[in-house]
């Protein structure tokens, strides 16, 4: 029955839920399932805590926080001189190492144990319906078979993708993992790609002493956000000393000596020499080698799901794909959100519930993945958005009005920093008079975002938002200015 674990013979264990991958998404699936009365086991081949804890969210933001704090202090009267000294690079890297737990997962393993979740360290692969085989031991020579009564959840995340370019593999470029864990500052750094990873790492390493060149194939930075977000971030990077080049493509790369400089060759033949080259050009699902072929799926593919994150076209409805692997929204907080939905859905189905609440914003539907995804880019200035951009809303057929506001004109922004530069935008659905999307760009705007997320996810009528009074003098007063502009 649910909530029990059986060992039916040596090396064979049966659980209600088997989770592949112990990143934040997998941890939350297992935790929610266990909290709802199901037994759960989680399998991980690397570090418990996953990409976010050791090579993405935590180390990258630990690198960026001293950078943005120093930049803010330099804009405050009386602090400019004190904040103008170069950052203490050794201290910044040590701070980063601490937030990455020095790349050890002892604490997170202890948390799993305290939460009542079993843990198996090894490489897992599906072996038919509800059956998972784990290669264990340092040499992978051991084997353990896990059987799921109700569900297997694939939460193996994504990995950085390197383009197929001449000389690239031999030249050993950085991916996001090397960029967030490097133990020294490269004097010259080329960053290829203008998305979130590219602009955040360009911001961090430029401030720590690298001479950064950012190469972008498209016409601007942060292409998934409103155009002004990328424009303001590009201006700030250039003012900080970085070289930002758009409309250029890399054709090849070489490194003559193992520890020597690398050369990036552009499509037009121009060469750029750097000490390290970061390729931040996309992600791929970590679904190769996990036995998808045994259940009729394609190894290495993104896994298409319904709104309960149950994988389509798998007989019996026992397989779930949660987090990056389903390609719905490649963000840690969205993976954790999906995990909460999935835990509830698995538990409801285990109880035999006939009708799940899968309607829009229902308890068993990950509606926010398409309607209210929040994201903060921790550059200087920060860029924060939730919901649809103006272009996305128009493509979706909505009748909209775009309302813009200069953030620097708000009293709280002027107090926050001299010469505060920023912008706010809200996208109004004219038929329903609710918000479809909001974007802020400026110092410290990340902390404004949740109010926008509540407004978008809650579909709060603008007439009611008029009664949500922002405290004076805060940067949040921009909400009043946006609503005043809309009301005319």
N, C-alpha and C positions, 0 to 999 in steps of 0.2 A: 504494500500500500504506500501512498505518497509519504515521504519523510523518513523512509528506511533505506538502509544500504545493505546489500547482500553480497557476500563473497561465496559464490556457488562452487568454486574450486580454486586451486592455487593460481594466482595471477589473473583471475577473472573477477571483476567487480561490477555490480549493477547499481546504478543511481537513477534518480528521476531525471536529472539533467546533467549532461556532459558538455563542458564548455572548452572550446579550443582557443587558447590565447588569453593571457593574464594581464593585458593592458587594462586601462580604466574601464573600457567597455565590457570586457569579459568579467572583470571583478564585479561590476555592477549587475550583470545578468545573474551570476552565481549568487550574489548577495540578496537580490530581490527574490529569486526563486526560493532560497533558503528561508528568508523572512516570511514567505507565504506558505511555509510548511513542507517544502520539497527538499530532498537530499540533492546535493550538488558536488561535483568534482570539477576542477579546473586544471588544464594541462598547458604548460609553457616550456618552450625549448630555450628561451633566452632568459631575460630578467623579468621577474614579477613586477608589474608596474608599466611595462611596455615602452613604446616609442616616446610617449608623452613625458614620462618621468625622467628619462635618461638622455634622449637625443632630440627632443622637440620642445614642447611647451615650457617645461620647468627650466632647463638650462638656457634656452634662448631668452626667456623673459628675465632670468637672473643676470644675463649679460646686458640686457637692454635697460633694466631699471636704473643702474648707476648713470647710464648715458642720458636718459630723459630727466632724471633728478638734477644732474649737473646743468643740463640745458635750461631747465626751468629756473634754477637758482641764478643763472647768468642773466636772466631777464627781470630779476627783482632788484629794485634800487637798494643799495647798501650791501648786496651780496655779489655783485658782478666781479669785483676784484678777487674776492675769496674763492669764487667758483671758476676762475679762469685758468687755474693750474691744470696741467694734464692729469687725467685720471690715474689712480694707482692701479696699474694693470695687474700686478701680482695679486692685489686684494680683490679685484673684480673677478679674476679667474678662480681664486679660492672660494669666493662667494658662490660662483657658478657650480664649482665642484661639490660644495655642501648641499646645494639644492638638488643636485643629481645624485645625492647619497653616495658620492664617490664611486658610482657605478656598481654598487652592491645592493642586493635586494632583501637583506635579512629582515629589515623592518616590515616590508610588505608581506613577506612570507609569514611573519608572526601575526600580522593582521588577519590573513586568511584563516589561520588556526583559531584566533580569538573569535572570528565570525562563524566558526563551525563549518567552514568550507574545506573539503579535502583538496590536496594539491599533489599533482604528479609532475615531476620535472622530466621532460623528454620531448621527442618529436612525434606528434600525433598525426594519424591519417585515418580517414574513413575507410571502413572495410565492409561496405554494404549498409543496409538500413539499420540505424540505431546502434551501430557497432563501431568502436574506435580502438585502433591498435596503437600503442605508444612504445616507441623504441626508447629504452631507458639506459642509464649508465653512461659513464664518460665516453665510452666507445660506441654507444648505441647498440651494444650486443644483447642487452636485456629486452624483455618484452612484457607488456602488461595489456590486457584486453579489458576495455570498459564498455559496458552496455547501458544504453539509456532507455528507461521505461517510456518516457514521454518526449524528450527533445534533446537534440544536439544543436548547440549554438556555435557557429563559426564566427570568431571574433579575432581573427589573425591580423587585421589591420592592412596597412599598405607600406610600400617601400618606394624609395626614390628611383626614378627612371633616368638613365643616361641615354642620350641620343646615339645612334649608330654613325659615328664620325671616324674618319681615318685617324689612327694614332691615339684615340681617346683612352682606351683601356690601358695601354702601356704607359700613358702619361700620368695615371693615377690622380684624376681630379677629385676634389672634394664633392661629397653630397651633403645633405643637411646634417648627417651624423657627424662628419668630420668638422663641419662649420660650427656646430654647437659644443664640441668636445675638445677642440684644439687647445694645446697647452702653451702655445706661444702666439704672438701676433705676427702675421706675415707682413713684411714691409710693403709688398705690393700684392693686391688681391683683385682678381677679375671675377665678377659675379655675372653669370649668364642666366637671365630670366628676371622678369619684372613683377612676379607675383609676390605673395606674402613672404615666403622664405627668402626670396632674393632681396626685397627691400629691407626686411628686418635685419638680415645679416650684413647687408651693406651699411646700414645705420650703425650697428654695433661695432664692427671692425674698423670702420672709418674713425669713429670716436676714440677707439682704443689705439689708434696710431697707424693703421694701414692706409696706404694710398689706394683708394678703391675706384675701379672702373666698372660701371654697371652697363651691360650690353643687353638690349631688349629688341626682340624681333618685331614686335608690334609698334604701334604709334604712341604708347604711353604705359605708365605703371598701373598696377592694380586693376587690370581690365575687367574684373568681375564686379567692381564697385562703380559708383557714379564717376564720370570722368574727372570732376574737380578733385576727387580724392588723390588720384595718381598725380595730377598736376601740382598740388600743394606739396606732396611728399617729394616729388622730383625737384622742385624749387629748393626745398630745405636741404636735400642731399647735396645739391650743387653748391649752396651757400656754405655747407660744412666742409667742402673741399673735394667731394667725390665728382668723378666724371660720369655723366649720365648720357648714354647714346641710345637713341631709339631708331627703329627701322634698319637694324643691322643683324646679320646672321653669321654664326660661327660655322666654318666649313671643315676645320681640322684642328688638331692639337698635338703638340709633341713636347717631350722632355728629354733632352740629350743625356743628362746625368741623373742618376736616381735621386740625389739630394740637391740637384741644381734647379735653376729656374725653368718655368714652363712657357711655351709660346702658343698663343691662340692665333689661329689664322682665320680671318674673316673671308666671306664668300668672294669679296672683290680682291683678295690677295694681301690685304693689309695685315701686318703682324703686330701683336701686342704681347710684350713680355711681362710675366708676373711670377711671383714666388709661389702662389697657390691660385687655383682656378676652381670656383664653386659653380657647379651646374645645378640650378634650381628650376628644372624644366618639366616637372610633372611627377605623378605618382602612379603606381600600378598595384593591383591587389596582391596580397600574399596568399594566393590560393593555389599555387603550384606545389605539387608534392604532398598534398593533404588528402589524396584519394577521391577527388571529385568524380573521377571516371567510374568509380564503383557504384555511384548512385545516378549515373546518366548525365552528369554535368561535365563541362569542359575545364580541365586544369588550367590555372592561371587566369581565369575569367572573373570579371565582376559578377556578383550573384544578384540576380533580379528578385525582388521581394514584393509582397503586398504591404499594406500599411501596418500590419502587425509584425513586419520583418520576417515573415515566413517565406522561405524560398519557393518560387513558383516552379511548377513542373516536376516536383518530387512527390511520388506517391506516398500517401499516408500523412502528409503534412507535419512531419516530425523535425524537419531541418530548418533552422533559422540562420540568417546572416545579419550580423549586427555590427554597426560602426562602419569604418572605411570600406570594408569588403562589399557592401551593397551599393556603394557609389551614390547614396542619397545626399549626404552632406558630410564632407571629409573634415570634421572638426571634433575634437575630443568631447566637448560639451554636448554635441549632438549625438555622438555615440553613447554617452552615458544616459542621455534622454531616451534614446531608442531602447537601451537596456532596461530602463524602468518600465517602458511599455511592454517589452518582450517578457520580462519576469511576470508581469500581471497576466499577459495573454497565455503563457505556458501554464501558469497555475490555474487559470479559469478552465482551460481545456482539460487539464488533469482532473479537475473536479467534475468534468462532464457537462460543463455549461454549454447549452446549445447555441445561444445567441450572444456573441461578444459585442461589446459596445465599440463598433468600428466606424461609426459615423464621424463626420467632421468634428474634431476636437474631442472625440470619444476617449474613454479610458484605455482602450486597446488599439488606438490608431496614432501613428507618429505624424500627425498633421503638420507639426511645426517644421518638419523637414522640407516642406514645400511652401509654407505660408509665412514662417516667422523665424528664419535662421539668423541668429545674431553672430557677429564676428568683430573682433577688435584687432587691428594691425598696430603693433606696439612700436611704431616709428616715432620720430620727432618731426612733425606733429603726428599724433595718433589719428587713425582713421577707424571709424566705428559705424557699422550699419546693421540693419535688420530688415527682413522682408524684401520686397521687390525694388529694383531701381526703376527710374522713370521709363527707360527703354523696355525693360522686362514687363512692366505693367501694361504698356501700350501694345506690346506683342501679344500679350494674353487677352487682349480685347477689352480691357477696362477703359472706361471714360474717366480720365484723371485730370487733376490740376496739380502742378508742381509749385511748391512754395519754398522760396529760398530766403535765408537770413544771414547777414554778416555776424559771425559769432563775436568778433572783436568789438562790436558796438554795444554788447551787453555789459552792464556795470561790473558784474562778477568776473568777467574775462579781463577787463582792464585792471582790476585789483590783483588778479592771479599773476599777470605778467605784463611788463611794459611792451607795447607793440604787439600785443596778442593778435595772431592771424588765424582765422578759422572760418568755417562755413557750415551751415546747417541746411538740410533739405527735408521736407516731408512730401510724400506722395499721397494725395487724397483721392479716394474713390468717390466721384461726384454722385453716383447713384445711391450709395449707402451712407455717405458722409462719415466714413471711417478711414483710418490710415492703412495703406498697403505697404508702405516702406518709409524708413527714416535713415538719414546718413548725417553723421557729424564728422568734421575734420578739425583738429586743433589740439593744443596741449591739454592732456588730462580728460579728453572727451570719453574715454572708455567707461568711466564711471557714470556717464549720462545714459549709457545705452540701455540699461535694464528698464528704465522708465519707458523708453520707446518700445522695447520688446513687450512689456505689459500692454501698452496701448495697441500694438499690432495684433498680438496673439489674442487679446481680450476683445478685439474689434470694438473698442470703446468709442461711442459716438462723439464727434467733435463738440457737440453741444454740452456733453458731460465733461469733456476735457477742459472746457472753459472754466469749470469750477474747481479744477485741480490747480491750486495756487502755488506757484514756485516761490521758495523763500528768497528774500532779498538780503544782501546782494550776492547771489550765486550765479554760476554759469548756467544753471538750469533755467534761469529766467528766459533763456532763448525760447522755451516752450511758449511763453506768453507772447513773445514777439512773432513767432510763427503763426499762432492762432489769430493774433491781431491782423497780420498781413492777409490771412485767408478771409477773415470777416470783412476786410476792407475799411 
